[in-house]
Amino acid sequence: MLSIILCGHGGFATGLEKAMHQIVGQQTQFIAIDFPETSTTALLQSQYEQALSQLDESEGLVFLTDLLGGTPFRLASTLALQKEGREVITGTNLQLLLEMVLERDGLTPEAFRTEALASGHRGLTSLVDELARDQKETVQTEDGI
């Protein structure tokens, strides 16, 4: 099973972790690390290294981060480039997290990346778009297509 480190600014990581627990329960090989305003790059680096020492990377590891270019992303990227079998996904949302913790078993890090990006895009929509999609499906069903 792929291991996951979730990290983001403020309480992003533990907030998503709490929501995940509520919906799908506790997950193994998963660590959430917050990066509050009072933290430092050095402290986050140390937290990442501690998390890496606690996780099994035999099937790979994925860093999920909040913002492209932010400190959690930059540090994760540096660590990912140091070892084969690590990926970094940024722009993480709850839909992506939920789908991927449930689907990660048996995936390679590269397959996880591909599926995570598709999942994240599916999770970003609007009411107008969803109503239009539902209306289109209803019309197709009524027409027998």
C-alpha positions, -999 to +999 in steps of 0.1 A: +000+000+000+012+035-009+020+057+021+006+092+022+019+124+039-007+152+038+006+187+045-007+223+042-008+257+056-026+264+089-048+235+100-054+223+064-039+188+069-055+179+102-088+194+091-089+172+060-077+142+082-107+148+106-131+149+077-116+118+062-119+099+095-156+110+098-164+097+063-141+067+057-125+060+091-089+058+103-063+051+075-030+033+079+002+045+063-011+081+065+003+111+083-011+146+084+012+175+091+000+211+096+022+241+087+009+269+110+019+305+108+042+300+138+061+271+122+094+273+103+108+257+072+134+239+093+107+225+116+085+213+087+116+196+072+121+178+105+084+168+106+086+154+071+117+134+080+101+121+111+070+111+091+092+094+065+109+073+092+075+061+104+060+051+071+066+020+049+078+032+015+082-003+000+053+004-025+060+041-027+050+073-011+029+103-021+030+138-006-004+156-009+000+194-004-023+224-006-006+251-028+017+249-057+049+268-047+041+269-010+066+257+016+049+223+021+050+217-017+086+229-021+100+207+008+080+177-004+093+182-039+129+182-026+123+150-007+105+134-036+134+140-059+158+123-035+143+089-038+126+068-065+089+060-059+078+093-044+053+116-060+040+151-050+004+162-057-007+197-050-040+214-049-054+186-027-091+187-019-113+164+002-127+145-028-092+137-040-081+126-005-111+104+000-110+087-033-073+081-032-069+067+003-095+041-007-080+034-041-043+035-033-038-002-026-020-018-055-013+015-074+021+025-083+031+061-074+027+071-111-008+055-114-018+072-081-007+106-096-028+101-127-059+090-108-055+117-082-054+145-108-085+131-124-102+128-090-093+164-080-107+177-113-140+158-108-143+174-074-141+209-088-175+218-103-204+241-099-242+238-093-249+251-128-226+225-144-240+197-123-276+206-131-268+208-168-251+174-167-282+159-149-305+175-174-285+161-203-285+126-187-323+128-182-328+138-219-307+110-231-325+085-209-359+098-221-348+095-258-337+059-252-301+066-258 
